[in-house]
Amino acid sequence: MPSHSDLTDGQLKEIVQWILSLKDTSTAPAGGTGAKKYDYALKDGKTITLDFPLFIEGSNQKVTKDVFRGYLLFNSYCYRCHGTDATESELGPNLRHSLEVGMTSRQFLAVAMPGREEKGMPSWAGFLSEEEMDHIYAYVKGRSLGLVEVGRPPSEIE
């Protein structure tokens, strides 16, 4: 990992605290305790089980407020490099593909929070919270599964 000589002591301390907080949470799912499981039918007929809800109960169309928040955050900060609606870009990797092949929410956070300076990705630690990153992960996971379509998803807050 390259040095981050341009970070202040306060920023470095915040990053270290965040990394140390991951010690006992390596299996924690996005969006909560994971006590409840959510099953979704994919377009190919398979069923996927998630530790967080994509859609409000009783609706297979309206995303939860957390997923909608992830959509808003992604399309405010991440789309420049990863493409609008996580549809791909020449500047950054296809995040849908990363999640399709098994990237967990913890792995997602471990990349996104410190960033990848050598690849031009900024650190989001101190700017976006872990909860906000979980929302982005949930949105991109829904997109990677083909369950959340491109464009502004209908949400429970409408």
RANOR-V535299 format. One record per backbone hydrogen bond with DSSP energy under -0.5 kcal/mol. CO is the residue of the C=O (numbers start at 1). NH is the residue of the N-H. E is the energy in kcal/mol with one decimal. If there is no record, write none. Layout:
co=(CO & CO)
nh=(NH & NH)
e=(E & E)
This chain:
co=(4 & 8 & 9 & 10 & 11 & 12 & 13 & 14 & 15 & 16 & 17 & 18 & 19 & 20 & 22 & 25 & 29 & 38 & 40 & 42 & 46 & 48 & 50 & 54 & 56 & 61 & 62 & 63 & 64 & 65 & 66 & 67 & 68 & 69 & 70 & 71 & 73 & 73 & 73 & 74 & 74 & 78 & 78 & 79 & 81 & 82 & 83 & 84 & 92 & 93 & 94 & 95 & 96 & 97 & 98 & 99 & 104 & 105 & 106 & 107 & 108 & 108 & 109 & 111 & 112 & 113 & 113 & 116 & 116 & 117 & 120 & 121 & 124 & 124 & 128 & 129 & 130 & 131 & 132 & 133 & 134 & 135 & 136 & 137 & 138 & 139 & 140 & 141 & 142 & 142 & 143 & 147 & 151 & 154 & 155)
nh=(7 & 12 & 13 & 14 & 15 & 16 & 17 & 18 & 19 & 20 & 21 & 22 & 22 & 23 & 25 & 28 & 32 & 50 & 48 & 45 & 42 & 40 & 38 & 64 & 59 & 63 & 56 & 156 & 68 & 69 & 70 & 71 & 72 & 73 & 74 & 75 & 76 & 77 & 78 & 78 & 79 & 81 & 82 & 83 & 92 & 88 & 86 & 87 & 89 & 95 & 98 & 99 & 100 & 101 & 103 & 102 & 108 & 109 & 110 & 111 & 111 & 112 & 113 & 115 & 124 & 124 & 125 & 119 & 121 & 120 & 122 & 116 & 127 & 128 & 126 & 133 & 134 & 135 & 136 & 137 & 138 & 139 & 140 & 141 & 142 & 143 & 144 & 145 & 147 & 148 & 146 & 149 & 153 & 63 & 158)
e=(-1.8 & -2.5 & -2.5 & -2.1 & -2.2 & -2.5 & -2.7 & -2.2 & -2.6 & -2.7 & -1.6 & -0.6 & -1.3 & -1.3 & -1.5 & -1.8 & -1.0 & -3.0 & -2.9 & -1.8 & -3.5 & -2.7 & -2.6 & -2.0 & -1.9 & -0.6 & -2.4 & -1.9 & -2.5 & -2.3 & -2.0 & -2.2 & -2.5 & -2.8 & -2.9 & -2.6 & -0.9 & -2.5 & -0.6 & -1.4 & -2.0 & -1.3 & -2.5 & -2.0 & -1.6 & -1.5 & -2.0 & -1.2 & -0.6 & -1.0 & -1.7 & -2.2 & -2.2 & -1.8 & -1.9 & -1.3 & -2.5 & -2.5 & -2.3 & -1.1 & -0.6 & -2.9 & -2.5 & -1.6 & -1.3 & -0.9 & -2.3 & -1.9 & -2.4 & -1.7 & -0.6 & -1.0 & -2.0 & -3.0 & -0.5 & -2.2 & -2.3 & -1.9 & -2.2 & -2.8 & -2.6 & -2.3 & -2.8 & -2.9 & -2.2 & -2.1 & -2.9 & -1.6 & -1.9 & -1.7 & -1.1 & -0.7 & -0.6 & -3.1 & -1.3)
